[in-house]
Amino acid sequence: MLKLQVNNETNRLKAVILGIAHQNGPTPKAEEAYDPKSLEHILAGTYPTERDMVAEMDAFKTVLESYEVKVYRPELIPNLNQIFTRDIGFVIDDYFIKSNILPDRAQEWEAIQYLIKEIPSEKLITAPEDIHMEGGDVILWNDHIFIGTYKGADYADYNTARTNMKGVEFIRDLFPGKKVKEFNLVKSMSNARENALHLDCCFQPVGKDKGIIYPGGFLDQEDYTYLVELFGKENLFHITADEMYQMFSNVFSIDEKVVVSEQRFTRLNNWLTEQGIVVEPIPYHEIGKQEGLLRCSTLPLYRG
């Protein structure tokens, strides 16, 4: 049986599913783009190549394994983008919750069935189809569960809106002992600098009591204020709109003292170092062109 345990973002990582970039298909057509940043690079002719993405993911795997993390990979399905495993599902405590993702991406679930079969049936949770949620919107912080959502009446018009309020309520009902707080996020289909695709695109805890935050990612000012009051402004690294676009908040913690970060994130990496956190810098810029970065590429199974 597969051991599951995750209750925050920074406990020592022991096991994770890391996506793969092999045989992920041709460059999508503009009408096939799931997000505005991918669309931007498709139209500009700068969409990342498989060779570059495989090299970046190999660098990530090397760092994870250097810390004795067990790294699982999805089974290969040719002509399918399988990089962003965070969207497939997520672990809360010792439960694996299957995400209801975009229909075009349903095959990605099939690629991890060899692991899902190792989970006891009572620990595997599947939500009804009208309940939408993706792992990038779910951030764990001990007794808190932070969930990104979009509350607009036009939710169905945005393929960048990935978690609905039914998803928030579903998690709230599953974990009555947790403090579940939703965050209404800014969404755009056309401007990547005005789109918080998931909560981890504008906020993520690091270390023991610190976090990275982009105030402009929240539609409601009180949501940003909530996090400032909870963490303390002095403990939050505030990023700019351009840094949000580059995905500064989408780094990945191996433990409270080690963060894997994009090597170009100089301002953030310097701040992390000042906080006593070891930064493991790797190239991940090309994968970032798809509006996903290091956290998006991982599905932690066990932290302890």
C-alpha positions in Angstrom: 0.0 0.0 0.0 1.1 3.5 -0.8 1.7 5.7 2.4 0.1 9.1 2.2 0.7 12.1 4.5 0.7 15.8 3.7 -0.5 18.6 6.0 1.6 21.5 4.9 3.8 22.8 2.1 7.1 22.6 3.9 7.5 19.4 6.0 10.3 17.1 4.9 9.3 15.6 1.5 9.6 11.9 1.3 7.6 10.9 -1.8 6.3 12.8 -4.8 4.9 12.4 -8.3 6.9 14.5 -10.7 5.5 15.1 -14.2 7.2 14.2 -17.5 7.8 16.1 -20.6 8.6 13.3 -23.1 6.5 12.9 -26.2 4.1 15.6 -25.1 2.9 16.3 -28.6 3.3 19.2 -31.1 3.0 22.8 -30.2 -0.7 23.4 -29.5 -2.8 25.6 -31.8 -4.0 28.9 -30.4 -7.5 27.6 -29.9 -6.1 24.7 -27.9 -4.4 26.9 -25.3 -5.7 26.4 -21.7 -4.2 29.7 -20.4 -3.2 33.1 -21.7 0.6 32.6 -21.1 0.7 29.5 -23.3 -1.4 31.3 -25.9 1.1 34.2 -25.8 4.0 31.9 -26.6 2.1 29.9 -29.2 1.4 33.1 -31.1 4.9 34.5 -30.7 6.6 31.2 -31.8 8.4 30.9 -28.5 6.5 27.9 -27.1 9.0 25.6 -25.3 10.5 22.6 -27.1 10.4 19.1 -25.7 14.2 18.9 -25.5 14.4 22.0 -23.3 11.5 20.9 -21.0 12.9 17.4 -20.5 16.3 18.8 -19.6 14.6 21.1 -17.0 12.6 18.3 -15.5 15.7 16.1 -15.3 17.4 18.9 -13.3 14.4 19.0 -10.9 14.5 15.2 -10.5 18.2 15.3 -9.8 17.8 17.8 -6.9 14.9 15.9 -5.4 16.8 12.6 -5.4 19.8 14.3 -3.9 17.6 14.8 -0.8 16.6 11.1 -0.9 13.1 11.9 -2.1 11.3 9.0 -3.8 10.3 10.3 -7.2 7.5 8.6 -9.1 6.6 9.5 -12.7 3.4 9.2 -14.7 3.3 6.4 -17.3 4.0 7.8 -20.7 1.0 8.5 -22.9 2.3 9.8 -26.3 1.1 13.2 -27.6 -0.1 14.2 -24.2 1.2 17.0 -22.0 1.9 15.3 -18.6 4.1 18.0 -17.0 1.6 19.4 -14.4 0.8 16.6 -12.1 -0.4 19.0 -9.4 -3.7 19.4 -11.3 -4.5 15.6 -11.3 -5.1 15.3 -7.6 -3.8 16.2 -4.1 -3.2 14.7 -0.7 -4.7 16.1 2.5 -3.6 14.3 5.7 -3.7 10.7 4.5 -6.4 11.1 1.9 -5.8 11.2 -1.9 -8.4 13.5 -3.6 -9.0 13.1 -7.3 -9.3 16.5 -9.0 -12.1 17.1 -11.5 -9.8 18.7 -14.2 -10.6 20.0 -17.7 -12.2 17.2 -19.8 -9.4 17.4 -22.4 -6.9 16.4 -19.7 -8.7 13.4 -18.3 -6.1 11.0 -19.7 -3.5 12.3 -17.3 -5.4 10.5 -14.5 -4.9 7.2 -16.3 -1.2 7.7 -16.3 -0.9 7.4 -12.5 -3.2 4.4 -12.1 -0.4 2.2 -11.1 0.0 4.3 -8.0 -3.7 4.9 -7.4 -4.2 1.1 -7.2 -1.9 1.1 -4.2 -4.1 3.4 -2.2 -6.7 1.9 0.1 -10.2 2.5 -1.3 -11.3 4.3 1.9 -8.5 6.8 1.5 -9.3 7.6 -2.2 -11.9 10.4 -2.6 -13.6 11.2 -5.9 -16.0 14.2 -6.1 -19.1 14.5 -8.3 -18.6 16.0 -11.7 -20.1 19.4 -10.8 -17.5 19.9 -8.1 -14.4 21.5 -9.7 -11.0 21.6 -8.0 -7.4 21.4 -9.0 -4.4 20.9 -6.8 -2.8 24.2 -7.7 -5.7 25.9 -5.8 -5.3 23.9 -2.7 -2.5 25.0 -0.2 -2.1 23.3 3.1 -0.8 25.1 6.2 -1.1 22.8 9.2 -4.7 23.3 10.5 -5.5 25.6 7.6 -6.6 24.7 4.1 -6.3 27.7 1.7 -8.3 27.3 -1.6 -8.3 29.5 -4.6 -11.6 29.9 -6.5 -13.6 32.3 -8.7 -16.9 33.5 -7.4 -18.1 35.4 -10.5 -21.4 34.5 -12.1 -19.5 34.1 -15.4 -17.3 31.2 -13.9 -18.3 28.9 -16.8 -16.9 31.4 -19.4 -13.3 31.1 -18.0 -11.2 28.0 -18.7 -8.8 29.7 -16.3 -11.3 29.2 -13.5 -10.5 25.8 -12.2 -12.0 25.5 -8.7 -15.6 26.5 -8.0 -17.3 27.2 -4.7 -18.8 23.7 -4.7 -15.2 22.4 -4.6 -14.5 24.6 -1.6 -17.6 23.4 0.2 -16.7 19.8 -0.7 -13.3 20.1 1.0 -14.8 22.0 4.0 -17.2 19.1 4.5 -14.5 16.5 4.2 -12.3 18.2 6.8 -14.5 19.8 9.4 -11.6 20.0 11.9 -9.6 22.3 9.5 -9.9 26.0 8.9 -10.9 26.2 5.2 -10.5 29.6 3.7 -11.4 30.4 0.1 -9.7 33.2 -1.9 -11.5 34.9 -4.9 -8.8 35.1 -7.6 -8.3 37.4 -10.6 -9.0 35.6 -13.9 -8.2 36.5 -17.5 -8.4 34.5 -20.7 -6.2 37.0 -22.6 -3.6 38.6 -20.3 -1.2 36.4 -18.4 -0.2 39.4 -16.2 -3.8 39.7 -15.0 -4.5 36.0 -14.4 -4.0 34.0 -11.3 -4.5 30.6 -12.8 -4.3 28.9 -9.4 -3.8 30.1 -5.8 -0.1 29.0 -6.0 0.4 31.5 -8.8 0.0 34.4 -6.3 0.7 32.9 -2.9 2.7 30.1 -1.2 4.0 29.5 2.3 7.8 28.8 2.6 9.9 27.9 5.7 8.2 27.7 9.0 6.1 30.9 9.1 6.8 32.9 5.9 5.3 33.2 2.4 5.5 34.6 -1.1 2.5 36.8 -2.1 1.2 38.9 -5.0 -1.5 41.3 -3.7 -2.9 41.9 -7.2 -3.9 38.2 -7.6 -6.8 38.6 -5.2 -10.1 40.1 -6.4 -11.1 40.9 -2.8 -8.7 43.0 -0.8 -9.9 41.3 2.4 -8.4 38.0 1.2 -5.0 39.6 0.9 -5.4 41.3 4.3 -6.4 37.9 5.8 -3.0 36.4 4.8 -1.1 39.5 6.0 -2.7 39.3 9.4 -2.2 35.6 9.6 1.5 35.5 8.6 2.6 39.1 9.5 3.6 41.5 6.8 7.2 41.3 7.7 7.1 37.5 7.0 5.7 37.9 3.5 7.8 38.5 0.3 5.7 40.7 -1.9 6.2 40.2 -5.6 5.4 42.5 -8.5 3.0 41.8 -11.4 6.0 40.9 -13.6 7.3 38.5 -11.0 3.9 36.9 -10.7 4.0 36.5 -14.5 7.3 34.8 -14.2 5.8 32.6 -11.4 8.0 33.6 -8.4 5.4 32.2 -6.0 5.5 28.7 -7.7 8.7 27.5 -6.1 8.8 24.1 -4.3 9.9 23.3 -0.7 11.7 20.1 0.0 11.6 21.0 3.7 11.5 24.1 5.9 15.1 24.9 5.1 15.3 23.9 1.4 13.5 25.5 -1.6 13.9 24.6 -5.2 13.6 27.8 -7.3 14.1 29.0 -10.8 17.7 30.2 -11.2 16.6 33.6 -12.7 14.6 34.5 -9.6 17.5 36.6 -8.1 15.5 38.9 -5.9 13.4 36.1 -4.4 16.4 33.7 -4.1 18.4 36.4 -2.2 15.5 36.9 0.2 15.1 33.2 0.8 18.8 32.9 1.6 18.5 35.8 4.0 15.8 33.9 5.8 18.2 31.0 6.4 16.7 28.9 3.6 18.9 26.9 1.3 18.0 27.7 -2.4 18.5 24.9 -5.0 18.4 27.0 -8.2 17.6 25.1 -11.5 16.6 26.2 -15.0 12.8 26.1 -15.4 12.1 29.1 -17.5 10.9 27.2 -20.5 8.3 25.2 -18.6 7.2 28.5 -17.1 6.0 29.5 -20.5 3.0 27.3 -20.0 1.9 29.2 -16.9 3.1 26.5 -14.5 6.3 26.1 -12.7 7.9 23.9 -9.9 4.9 23.4 -7.6 2.7 22.8 -10.6 4.9 19.9 -11.7 4.7 18.0 -8.4 2.1 16.0 -6.5 3.5 15.3 -3.0 2.4 12.0 -1.5 4.3 12.0 1.8 5.8 14.7 3.9 6.9 14.0 7.5 
